């Protein structure tokens, strides 16, 4: 199943909700959302820096990731950015496939 990194930031209102739900409550909510879409939550980390949260999920496709990100963003309490992740084997396969690409001026 494809793996995705979802990172993002709480709004002020979202931080108020986090205080109420606690971190464990938010983790459970994300796990439930992933399970409802046929996937699973793999990791859930809070961070200090440019982003508040890093989550890795296994979901059937980019469509389900978009569904979660749209629902979260529509709440107005969190802004997301999703990144598709590749395994080492997938990257090796990509590196072994020939492409017909010509660089600019080449």
Secondary structure, 3 states (H helix, E strand, C coil): CCEEEEEEEECHHHHHHHHHHHHHHHHHHHHHHHHHCCCEEEEEEECCCCCCEEEEEECCCHHHHHHHHHHHHHCCCEEEEEEEECCHHHHHHHHHCCCCCCCCCC
